[in-house]
């Protein structure tokens, strides 16, 4: 094997680097950082609890997963997607979810 080939790691098409916090894996540093912010908000009493990778079932056996569903202390619920780059596929699925379900997906 040529020198340096064994150290080759495929890169994400948007240069996102996977990270891990508290035994949870995240697709990007940005998503991991947002997770840490949610934990701080939970400790401060602003957030009651939150869920990760919440699925929404769409026509054609398609599933869309929002990064976080956040239950706020004031009784509201937020659906959060952490995005560094908005793809055409993401935009289309987001619109479909918002058309089929009574919610709005917030991007950070």
C-alpha positions, 0 to 999 in steps of 0.5 A: 500500500502506498505511503499515506494511503492507510491514513486516508479518511473520506471527507464529508461533502460539506466538511462536517466533522463528526463529534461525540459528547456524553456518549452521543454522536453528532454529524457535525461540530455545530450540532454537538455545540447546540446539544451542549447549549440545550443542556445548559438551558435545561440546567437553567430551567429554560428547557424541560427536556429535549429529544434527538433525531425525531422522525416524521413519516412522509409519503413514499416511505420517506422519513425526515428526522429533525435534529432536536425536539425541544420542550420549553419551560413555558409550555411551547415545543420547538423543532430544531434543525442545525444546518451549515448548508441547506440542500435542495433535498432538505428544503423540499423535505422541510416544506413537506413536513411543515405542510403535513404536520402542524409545526414549523421547523426552526433552523440554527 
